[in-house]
Amino acid sequence: MKIHFLKAIVYITFFILLSCNFKGTLFKNQIIGSWSTNENENVDFTITKNEIEYFDSGLSYKYEMDESDKQLLIYENDKIILKFKVISVSEDSLILKSENDGNRGNIYKYRKRF
């Protein structure tokens, strides 16, 4: 009985450590790249280490990742102009939920272009 209890504690501790590690390195490196709404479409935007460049407009903006709230914050002149909740991110897909007035709740799905 004690062995099963100790195993359970070890597994729970391991799970907690993995969860903490995931939160600490959530998406900064995973979101870097070129993204489009469809793998057959042109690139909509590219995310670098410090900026997001939108190809249709040719404009670039600074951004930050709020990893505790899983938010992508986009700035213009040090003011937040767009805010998205990161629903999911992987090496080839990105799903965002708008938290902006006018389109709050809209879901955007992107595919990474290599």
C-alpha positions in Angstrom: 0.0 0.0 0.0 2.8 2.4 0.9 4.6 1.7 -2.4 1.5 2.6 -4.5 1.0 5.8 -2.5 4.7 6.7 -3.1 4.3 6.0 -6.8 1.2 8.2 -6.9 3.1 11.0 -5.3 6.0 10.7 -7.7 3.7 10.7 -10.7 1.8 13.7 -9.4 5.0 15.6 -8.7 6.3 14.8 -12.2 3.1 16.0 -13.8 3.2 19.3 -11.8 6.8 19.9 -12.8 6.0 19.3 -16.5 3.1 21.7 -16.3 5.2 24.4 -14.7 7.9 23.9 -17.4 5.3 24.2 -20.2 4.0 27.5 -18.8 7.5 29.0 -18.5 8.3 28.3 -22.2 4.9 28.5 -23.7 5.1 29.9 -27.2 7.8 32.5 -27.8 9.9 30.2 -29.9 7.0 28.2 -31.3 5.3 31.3 -32.9 8.4 32.5 -34.7 7.9 31.9 -38.4 5.7 32.7 -41.4 1.9 32.0 -41.0 -1.0 31.8 -43.4 -4.7 30.9 -43.1 -4.2 28.0 -45.5 -1.1 26.0 -46.4 -1.7 26.8 -50.1 -2.1 30.6 -49.6 0.5 33.3 -49.4 1.9 34.3 -46.1 -0.3 36.6 -44.0 2.3 37.6 -41.5 5.8 36.7 -40.2 6.7 36.7 -36.5 10.3 37.3 -35.7 12.0 37.5 -32.3 10.7 41.0 -31.7 8.2 42.0 -34.5 5.2 40.9 -36.5 5.2 41.9 -40.1 1.9 41.9 -42.0 2.6 41.4 -45.7 -0.6 42.9 -47.1 0.0 46.2 -45.5 3.8 46.0 -45.2 3.6 47.2 -41.6 5.6 45.9 -38.7 4.6 46.0 -35.0 6.3 45.1 -31.8 4.8 42.3 -29.8 5.0 40.6 -26.4 3.9 37.3 -25.1 2.1 37.3 -21.8 2.8 33.7 -21.0 0.9 33.6 -17.7 -2.3 34.6 -19.5 -1.4 33.0 -22.8 -1.8 36.3 -24.6 -0.2 37.8 -27.7 -0.1 41.5 -27.3 0.7 43.7 -30.4 1.9 47.3 -29.9 2.1 50.5 -31.9 4.0 53.4 -30.3 4.1 51.5 -26.9 0.3 51.2 -26.9 -1.5 47.8 -27.2 -3.5 47.8 -30.4 -4.4 44.1 -30.6 -4.8 41.4 -28.1 -5.2 37.7 -28.8 -5.6 34.7 -26.5 -3.4 31.8 -27.7 -5.7 28.8 -27.8 -3.2 26.4 -29.3 0.3 26.5 -30.8 2.4 23.7 -32.2 5.3 23.5 -34.6 2.9 23.9 -37.6 -0.3 25.5 -36.4 -1.5 28.5 -34.4 -5.0 29.2 -33.2 -5.8 32.6 -31.8 -9.0 34.0 -30.2 -9.5 37.8 -30.6 -9.9 39.8 -27.4 -10.4 43.1 -29.3 -13.5 45.2 -29.4 -15.4 44.7 -32.6 -14.3 41.1 -33.2 -14.1 39.7 -29.6 -14.3 36.0 -29.6 -13.4 35.4 -33.3 -11.2 32.4 -33.8 -8.3 32.6 -36.3 -6.5 29.4 -37.4 -3.1 29.6 -39.1 -0.6 27.1 -40.7 3.1 27.6 -40.5 4.8 28.1 -43.9 8.3 26.7 -44.1 
